[in-house]
Amino acid sequence: MSNFRTESDSMGELQVPSDALYQAQTQRAVNNFAISGLAMPKQFVTALAYIKQAAAQSNFELNHLSKSKANAIEQACQQIIDGEHYEHFPVDIFQTGSGTSSNMNANEVIATLATRIGNEPVHPNDDVNMGQSSNDVVPTAIALSSAINVVYELLPSLEKLSQSLEQKKADVGKIVKTGRTHLMDAMPVTFEQTLSAWQSQVNNAASGIRHSLERVCELAQGGTAVGTGINADGEFASKFAKNLSANVGISFKPSSNFFYNIGSQDAIVALSGQLKVLAVAQMKIANDLRWMNSGPLAGLGEIELEALQPGSSIMPGKVNPVIPEAAAMVSAQVIGNDATITVAGQAGNFELNVMLPVIAHNILQSIELLANSAQALADKAIASFKVNQTNIDKALAKNPILVTALNPVIGYEKAAKIAKQAYKEARPIIDVAEQETDLSRGELEKLLNPTKLTQGGL
């Protein structure tokens, strides 16, 4: 037992690894929840450290915590914020539904570090957790970690993806290609029109995410156990939000109804819904890229994605659309995460939601995956694909649907007959139309000009 030390809490004594910064309550959680082997996300742990830091600052300003203890707690928290000590946060995701074990894990680690820094005892509950409850800390940590990662990771990645699409429009936007509906040939479109649709999906999804953050940034902190604010100074919530905002660089404010923030996770459910919108958009873009890249000989072959790695262990020379495939899998995962968050979000029994840790895990994973896949799409798919002009022109010239432009001149029935004949004989539509109508070659060239057909109108 030389590698262990004895710690005690209100339930008695137990053995803790001698080098662990945590104490008895964390060890009980480690013993009880050997379920997944998945610890709480690092972003969530960082958020807990930000919360304890802002709480110490606020309690000092309210004359409830000595300057020496407050400073020691702030320094201990900063070490965690700077990326140290994550290995001392081992509590499984599948733990008590309030996340109490994770809150106490943070309290104990910070108390140990602060005691060493200040050379005076710092208590996990009385000092680090002063004016707080797991029931307002953990919802606040979910909101805080989500906001940080949306603002500093996801939204910049989406902006980069949008800019990449904008640049690609400038590079290849004027090229006309065959449009498709039901995966079948349709009227022509330009690359600019196709890319602008993708860009609108990205921009609209980003707008929805930004809008959902307004509720996420209204915090539960100050509501303590059930929303009444018991054991917290009446000014704690406002001071906490002010200090946290300054420390993080994002504007937060206390909730107008702590009972709402502690008893429900509706704001996070709404954010997850907007992430699902983005996932759906990303899936559409990824699949379009895969179809347009298909081939290179037996598929559409309209574009050539950047060759990033060999595509087969048995077929030499094969190259696959790996980035769109990865992005599509991310979308599938995020859609699944949203289902988990939806189910967990309705688990608010009276004054407390009791599926908070799994909500934290899934929302943070969704944000991280979407941020990284958007970056990959921007850098390794959109920016670098090449247009296969030969294949595009060949398909466009034989597209029988171009005859749609003749409807106002020769009527639907006659146009349909020409389209079917052109398809059957594998001839350009203009050749068959010249043969079957009284229109001159010059008139037909004007009417069937693919570029003109992308501009709409009569």
Beta strands, then each sheet from edge to edge (+ up, - down):
strand 1: 4-9
strand 2: 12-17
strand 3: 176-181
strand 4: 184-190
strand 5: 218-219
strand 6: 253-254
strand 7: 303-304
strand 8: 348-349
strand 9: 352-353
strand 10: 386-387
sheet 1: 1+ 2-
sheet 2: 3+ 4-
sheet 3: 5+ 6+
sheet 4: 7+ 10-
sheet 5: 8+ 9-
end
